[in-house]
Amino acid sequence: MNKAVTDGITLMPPAFIEGLENWSRVDGRPGDASYDGAADAALVTADADFGDCLEIFKTESVLKLRWFGLTAVPPGCYLRVTARVKLVGGNRPSVRIGASAEDATGTPVTTVPAFGPEVFLENYGVPYEVTAIVGVGNRSGVDMVWGTAATAGHLGLDLVGDNNCSVRIEDIRIEDVTSVFHRTMMDWVDVRDYGAIGDGVTDDADAF
């Protein structure tokens, strides 16, 4: 199953070069501030590793970058968010995939994981890849297990740790990796894909 194909869901965010008004420095929700015209962000063309990319100067303890587009995370679907970044000056921060989750009414959901594993940018000028998988099911390899509380999210990344540093970010990729967890055609259903914990103790009635 690939939701981009079967359901026509748009997964890939626009390239940074298409306009920083597409990218939020908060949670990606309507009315949030964007990076368009921001003094701490600039588009870079013809970077040796990334081509066109975004450069951000970090001055906040957690500096967010979120796509204003809302990405659906339906039951049974698993999405991988990936970015390549590199440190070009200043102190050494860490980077992680970040997400601002919402329920079906558009209300923010703060009870689900909002970020994936951190990657420390140890060396200057070296591309590092950061990635995380988000989905409903409590499966091995899923970094952000949302259960049934959240149905969609504004996806992107966070720069955390040391301030006063410049980081370049390649265009963020979002892809459907559901096939990693189960085959396209099955005659059975794994209830974990619909929010069940499946530990024999937790009440999983809401998953049915």
C-alpha positions in Angstrom: 0.0 0.0 0.0 1.2 3.5 -0.9 -1.1 6.3 0.1 0.4 8.7 -2.4 -0.7 6.3 -5.2 -3.8 4.6 -3.9 -5.4 7.6 -2.1 -3.8 10.5 -3.9 -2.3 11.9 -0.7 0.4 14.6 -1.2 3.3 13.6 0.9 6.3 15.5 -0.5 6.7 19.1 0.8 7.7 21.8 -1.7 11.3 22.5 -2.2 12.7 25.4 -0.1 13.5 27.3 -3.3 9.8 27.4 -4.1 9.3 29.9 -1.2 9.9 30.1 2.5 6.3 31.2 3.1 5.6 27.4 2.9 7.7 26.8 6.0 6.8 27.7 9.6 9.1 28.5 12.5 6.4 27.4 15.0 4.1 24.5 14.5 3.0 24.9 10.9 -0.6 25.9 11.7 -2.5 28.8 10.1 -1.3 32.1 11.5 2.0 30.8 12.7 5.1 32.8 11.7 7.0 31.6 8.6 10.6 31.8 7.5 9.7 34.2 4.7 11.8 37.3 5.2 13.3 36.0 8.5 16.7 37.5 9.3 18.0 34.1 10.5 17.1 32.1 7.3 18.3 32.3 3.8 18.1 30.3 0.6 21.4 29.0 -0.8 21.9 28.0 -4.4 24.3 25.5 -5.8 25.6 24.1 -2.5 28.2 21.5 -3.3 26.3 18.7 -1.5 22.6 19.8 -1.5 22.2 22.1 -4.5 19.5 24.6 -3.6 18.9 24.5 0.2 18.0 26.4 3.3 20.5 27.9 5.7 19.4 28.7 9.2 21.3 30.5 12.0 20.2 29.0 15.3 19.5 31.3 18.2 16.8 29.4 20.0 17.1 26.4 22.3 14.6 24.5 20.1 14.4 26.0 16.6 11.5 24.5 14.7 11.0 24.0 11.0 7.5 22.8 10.0 5.8 22.5 6.6 2.5 24.4 6.6 1.0 21.6 4.7 -1.0 19.1 6.8 0.1 15.4 6.3 -2.5 12.8 7.0 -1.4 9.8 9.1 -4.3 7.3 8.7 -4.5 3.9 10.5 -2.3 1.3 8.8 0.0 3.9 7.2 3.6 4.6 8.2 5.5 7.6 6.9 9.3 8.2 7.0 10.5 11.8 7.2 14.1 12.3 6.2 16.4 15.3 5.9 20.1 15.8 5.2 21.8 18.6 7.1 25.3 20.0 7.6 27.0 22.3 10.0 28.7 25.2 8.2 29.8 27.5 11.1 29.6 28.2 14.8 28.8 25.8 17.7 27.7 22.2 17.3 23.9 21.5 17.6 21.9 18.4 17.2 19.0 17.8 14.7 15.9 15.6 14.9 12.7 15.1 12.9 9.9 17.0 14.5 6.1 16.9 14.1 3.2 19.0 15.3 0.2 16.6 15.6 -3.5 17.3 15.3 -6.7 15.4 15.7 -9.6 15.1 13.2 -11.0 18.5 14.3 -7.6 20.3 13.8 -7.0 20.6 17.5 -3.3 20.3 18.5 -2.5 16.9 20.2 0.3 17.2 22.7 0.1 13.7 24.2 1.9 11.9 21.4 5.6 11.9 20.6 6.6 15.1 18.8 10.1 14.2 17.6 12.5 11.4 16.6 16.0 10.4 17.6 18.6 13.2 17.7 21.7 13.3 15.5 24.7 15.4 16.7 26.4 17.5 14.1 30.0 16.8 15.1 32.0 17.8 12.0 31.8 20.9 9.8 30.8 20.5 6.2 29.8 16.9 6.5 26.2 15.9 5.4 24.3 14.1 8.2 21.0 12.3 7.6 18.3 12.4 10.2 15.1 10.3 9.8 12.1 9.1 11.8 9.0 7.0 11.1 5.6 8.1 12.3 2.5 6.0 12.4 -0.5 4.8 14.4 0.8 1.3 15.3 3.1 0.5 18.2 5.6 -1.5 16.0 9.3 -1.9 16.3 11.0 0.7 14.2 8.3 3.4 14.6 9.9 6.4 16.3 6.7 8.4 16.8 3.7 6.1 17.7 0.6 8.3 17.6 -2.1 5.7 18.3 -5.6 7.0 17.5 -5.2 10.4 19.2 -3.7 12.2 16.2 -4.8 11.9 12.6 -2.4 14.3 10.8 0.6 16.5 11.5 2.8 19.3 10.3 6.1 17.6 9.7 9.7 18.9 9.6 12.7 19.1 11.9 14.1 20.7 15.1 17.5 22.1 15.7 18.4 21.6 19.4 21.3 22.1 21.7 24.0 24.8 21.2 23.0 28.2 19.7 25.0 30.5 17.5 25.6 28.1 14.6 24.7 28.0 10.9 23.2 24.8 9.5 22.2 24.0 5.9 19.2 21.8 5.3 18.4 19.9 2.1 14.8 19.6 1.0 12.8 17.5 3.4 11.4 14.2 2.1 8.3 12.4 3.3 7.6 8.9 1.9 5.2 6.1 2.6 7.0 3.1 4.0 4.0 1.0 5.0 5.3 -1.9 2.9 8.2 -2.2 5.3 5.8 -3.3 8.0 3.4 -5.5 6.0 2.7 -6.8 2.6 0.5 -4.9 0.2 -2.2 -7.6 0.0 -3.2 -9.4 3.3 -6.3 -11.3 4.3 -5.7 -10.4 8.0 -5.4 -7.2 10.0 -2.9 -6.3 12.7 -4.8 -4.3 15.2 -1.7 -2.5 16.3 -2.0 -0.6 13.0 -5.3 0.9 14.3 -4.0 2.0 17.7 -4.0 -1.2 19.8 -1.1 -1.8 22.2 -1.5 -5.6 22.1 0.3 -6.3 25.3 -2.5 -8.3 26.9 -3.0 -5.7 29.6 -4.1 -2.4 28.0 -7.7 -1.9 27.1 -7.6 -1.8 23.3 -11.4 -1.4 22.7 -10.9 1.9 20.9 -9.0 0.2 18.2 -11.9 -1.9 17.1 
